């Protein structure tokens, strides 16, 4: 498709792709959430299009995780990241399908979408996009090697397909230098910041900001199943939490009653006051049954440097698209809604 762009399928509304070149976590999900919030604030109706990686059930057609008003799917049919994004960004449409063109057509025709966010879309070259955002960390691409020798999905040369580089954990100057080295015309730095832990009560969908307070700096157990668990632990330490123990799991791990029992035992052994986990992990605790200890999810936000660089690129793209019309959508949607309706 790269050599034959005329074969790519087009959606009627603009498409912004957010992705990376490496396996494992680089921070693209917070970037997707930040873009969706910005679009909502500026009068757009964004749809997040995801493949729903490692979901248990794949019904035919498109799963509407959120219609922009309420969450309509379960973890089994949505997958962890789409379900997390649907809860984290109220107002955004979230659709899951292996055929993301089909998901986009449904979002436009049935749900009123005005712009699409293609989650983890850098390698999804069969769908045309108006803006390609590549998220990476310092030196990850320039010093990386392609699988299986390294962690890159493609050659570093592929980065030049991007329009904007977001350097997670880098300054604006470092991002500009990395963008120049990779042949990406626009670049900005980004800083991750964890928020106040939110207590999860009976389950991840039943939570409150005002539950039993966890004192800042208290000893905690860090438990997560993400691509880069060490980064979560280092974020907690940087925020002042005392890490009494860690329990890393494989990426997208679905927590079981046995895992919960092991955490409970580890809490007793380390005398930690609570278990802290990520937003993405929190939705996967729903399958584990009752939680017999204090469990908190830790929200993750991202800020950009310069603050408006990424959003200015989005605004410019949207302005350009509004001036040249829309491409026709060319497929009929099929919907398999989640069990949450």
C-alpha positions in Angstrom: 0.0 0.0 0.0 2.9 2.4 0.6 4.0 2.0 -3.0 0.4 2.2 -4.2 -1.4 4.9 -2.2 -4.2 5.0 -4.7 -5.3 1.5 -3.4 -5.9 2.8 0.1 -9.5 3.1 1.3 -10.8 6.5 2.4 -13.2 7.7 5.0 -15.4 10.7 4.4 -14.1 12.4 7.5 -10.5 13.3 8.4 -8.3 10.5 9.9 -5.6 11.1 12.5 -3.3 8.1 13.1 -1.5 7.7 16.4 1.1 4.9 16.6 4.6 3.9 17.1 7.4 1.9 15.5 8.2 -0.4 18.5 6.5 -3.2 20.4 5.6 -2.5 24.0 4.4 0.8 25.5 5.6 4.2 24.3 2.7 6.3 25.7 0.5 6.5 22.6 -2.7 5.8 24.5 -2.5 9.0 26.6 -1.8 10.9 23.3 -4.9 9.5 21.8 -6.9 10.5 24.9 -5.4 14.0 24.8 -6.3 14.5 21.1 -9.8 13.2 21.7 -10.4 15.7 24.5 -9.0 18.5 22.5 -11.3 17.7 19.6 -14.3 17.5 21.8 -13.4 20.9 23.3 -13.2 22.4 19.8 -16.7 21.2 18.7 -15.7 18.0 16.9 -17.2 14.6 17.5 -14.2 12.2 17.4 -14.3 8.5 17.0 -11.5 6.3 18.3 -11.0 3.4 15.9 -9.3 0.4 17.5 -8.6 -3.2 16.5 -9.4 -4.4 20.0 -6.2 -6.3 20.5 -6.4 -9.5 22.5 -10.2 -9.2 23.3 -11.8 -12.6 24.1 -14.8 -12.3 21.8 -14.8 -11.0 18.2 -18.4 -10.9 17.0 -18.8 -10.1 13.3 -19.0 -6.5 12.3 -18.2 -3.5 14.4 -18.4 -3.4 18.2 -19.6 0.0 19.5 -17.8 0.4 22.7 -19.1 3.9 23.3 -21.7 5.8 21.2 -20.4 9.1 22.7 -23.2 9.0 25.4 -22.6 5.7 27.2 -20.4 2.7 27.3 -22.2 -0.2 25.5 -19.6 -3.0 25.5 -17.8 -5.3 27.9 -14.2 -6.1 28.4 -14.6 -9.4 26.4 -15.9 -7.7 23.3 -14.1 -4.4 23.5 -10.6 -5.1 24.8 -8.8 -3.3 27.6 -7.6 -0.1 25.8 -10.8 0.7 24.0 -12.9 0.2 27.1 -10.4 2.3 29.1 -10.6 5.1 26.5 -14.4 5.0 26.4 -14.5 5.6 30.1 -11.6 8.1 30.2 -13.0 10.3 27.4 -16.8 10.7 27.8 -18.3 12.1 24.6 -15.9 10.3 22.3 -17.2 7.5 20.1 -15.1 4.3 20.4 -15.5 1.5 17.8 -13.6 -1.8 17.6 -13.2 -3.9 14.4 -10.3 -5.6 12.6 -11.5 -3.6 9.6 -11.1 -0.1 10.8 -12.4 1.3 7.6 -15.7 -0.4 8.3 -15.6 0.9 11.9 -15.1 4.4 10.5 -18.0 4.2 8.0 -20.3 3.1 10.8 -19.1 5.9 13.1 -19.8 8.4 10.4 -23.2 7.2 9.2 -24.7 6.0 12.4 -23.0 8.0 15.2 -22.3 11.4 13.6 -18.5 11.3 13.8 -16.7 14.3 12.3 -13.1 13.1 12.7 -11.4 9.8 13.4 -8.5 8.8 15.7 -6.8 5.7 14.4 -5.4 4.1 17.6 -2.1 2.2 17.0 -2.4 3.0 13.3 1.1 3.6 12.0 1.4 0.2 10.4 -2.3 0.2 9.3 -1.4 1.6 5.9 -4.5 0.3 4.1 -6.5 3.2 5.4 -5.7 6.6 4.2 -5.0 9.2 6.9 -4.7 13.0 6.9 -2.2 13.2 9.7 0.2 10.6 11.0 1.4 11.1 14.6 4.4 8.9 15.6 5.0 8.5 19.4 8.4 7.4 20.6 11.0 7.8 23.3 14.5 9.3 23.1 16.8 7.1 21.0 14.2 4.3 20.7 14.1 4.6 16.9 17.4 6.1 16.0 19.3 3.5 18.1 16.9 0.7 17.6 16.9 -2.6 15.6 14.1 -4.4 13.9 12.6 -7.6 15.3 13.7 -10.1 16.3 17.1 -8.4 17.0 15.4 -5.4 18.6 12.0 -3.9 19.4 11.2 -2.1 16.2 8.3 -3.3 14.0 9.8 -1.6 10.9 13.1 -0.1 9.8 13.9 3.4 11.3 13.5 4.8 7.8 9.7 4.2 8.1 9.5 7.1 10.6 9.7 9.5 7.7 6.0 8.6 6.9 5.0 10.6 10.0 3.9 14.2 9.9 4.4 14.8 13.6 6.8 13.2 16.1 5.9 13.1 19.8 8.9 12.4 21.9 7.7 11.0 25.2 10.0 12.1 28.0 11.8 14.6 25.8 12.1 18.4 25.6 11.0 20.5 22.6 14.7 20.8 21.6 15.3 17.0 21.9 12.1 16.4 19.9 13.2 18.8 17.1 16.6 17.0 16.9 15.1 13.6 16.8 12.5 14.7 14.2 15.3 16.1 12.0 17.3 12.8 12.3 14.2 10.8 11.3 13.0 13.0 8.6 9.7 14.1 10.4 8.8 17.7 9.6 7.1 18.6 12.9 8.0 17.5 16.4 7.2 18.2 20.0 8.2 16.9 23.4 5.8 15.3 25.9 5.9 14.7 29.6 3.9 12.0 31.4 2.4 12.9 34.8 0.4 10.6 37.1 -2.6 12.0 38.8 -4.3 11.3 42.1 -5.0 7.6 42.7 -8.7 6.8 42.4 -10.1 4.1 44.7 -11.8 1.1 42.9 -14.6 -0.3 45.0 -16.6 -3.4 44.0 -15.2 -3.3 40.5 -13.4 -1.0 38.0 -16.7 0.6 36.9 -17.6 1.3 40.6 -15.2 3.9 41.9 -15.0 7.1 43.8 -12.6 9.9 44.4 -13.7 10.2 48.0 -13.2 6.7 49.3 -10.8 5.9 52.1 -7.9 8.3 51.5 -4.4 6.9 50.7 -1.8 9.2 52.2 0.8 10.5 49.7 4.0 8.6 50.1 2.4 5.6 51.8 4.0 2.1 51.1 2.2 0.6 48.2 2.3 -2.5 46.0 2.6 -1.7 42.2 0.8 -4.3 40.1 0.4 -4.0 36.3 0.3 -5.9 33.0 1.6 -3.4 30.5 4.3 -3.2 27.8 6.7 -1.3 30.1 6.0 -2.0 33.8 9.3 -0.5 34.9 8.1 2.9 33.7 5.0 2.7 35.8 7.0 1.9 38.9 9.4 4.8 38.2 6.5 7.2 37.7 5.1 6.2 41.1 8.5 6.7 42.7 9.0 10.0 41.1 5.6 11.1 42.4 6.7 10.2 46.0 5.1 6.8 46.6 7.1 4.3 48.6 7.2 1.1 46.5 7.1 -1.8 49.0 6.9 -4.4 46.2 6.1 -4.9 42.5 4.0 -7.6 40.7 4.5 -7.3 36.9 2.4 -9.3 34.5 2.6 -9.8 30.8 1.0 -7.1 28.6 -2.8 -7.2 28.5 -2.9 -9.8 31.3 -6.5 -10.5 32.6 -6.3 -10.7 36.3 -7.7 -13.9 38.0 -8.9 -14.7 41.5 -5.5 -16.4 42.0 -3.7 -13.2 41.1 -5.8 -11.3 43.6 -5.0 -13.8 46.3 -1.3 -13.5 45.5 -1.5 -9.7 45.8 -3.4 -10.0 49.1 -0.6 -12.2 50.4 2.1 -9.9 49.1 0.3 -6.9 50.8 0.5 -8.8 54.1 4.2 -9.7 53.6 5.3 -6.2 52.7 2.9 -4.3 54.9 1.9 -2.1 52.0 -1.3 -0.2 52.4 -2.8 -0.6 49.0 -2.3 -1.9 45.4 -1.8 0.7 42.7 -2.4 -0.2 39.1 -2.7 1.6 35.7 -6.0 2.8 34.1 -5.6 0.1 31.5 -5.1 -2.6 34.1 -8.0 -1.4 36.2 -10.6 -2.6 33.6 -9.0 -6.1 33.6 -9.5 -6.4 37.3 -13.2 -6.7 36.6 -12.8 -10.4 35.7 -11.1 -11.2 39.0 -14.1 -11.1 41.3 -14.2 -9.4 44.7 -11.1 -7.4 45.7 -10.3 -8.0 49.4 -7.8 -5.1 49.7 -7.6 -1.4 48.8 -7.1 -1.1 45.0 -6.4 2.2 43.2 -6.0 3.1 39.6 -3.5 5.8 38.8 -4.6 8.2 36.0 -2.0 9.2 33.5 -1.9 12.6 31.7 0.4 14.0 29.2 1.5 17.5 28.5 3.2 18.7 25.4 6.2 21.1 24.8 5.5 23.5 23.1 2.0 23.1 24.6 0.1 23.7 21.3 2.4 22.2 18.8 0.6 19.0 18.2 -2.9 20.6 18.4 -1.8 23.3 15.9 -0.9 20.5 13.4 -4.4 19.0 13.9 -6.1 22.4 13.5 -4.2 23.1 10.3 -5.1 19.6 8.9 -8.8 20.1 9.8 -8.8 23.6 8.2 -7.2 22.2 5.0 -9.7 19.3 4.8 -12.7 21.7 5.3 -11.5 23.6 2.3 -11.2 20.7 -0.1 -14.3 18.6 0.7 -14.8 15.0 1.8 -13.9 11.7 0.2 -16.7 9.2 -0.3 -17.2 6.3 2.1 -17.5 3.1 0.2 -18.7 0.3 2.6 -21.8 -0.6 4.4 -21.5 -1.0 8.1 -22.4 -4.1 10.2 -22.7 -3.7 13.9 -22.3 -6.1 16.8 -23.0 -4.1 19.9 -21.6 -5.0 23.3 -23.6 -6.5 26.1 -23.7 -3.3 28.1 -26.7 -1.7 26.4 
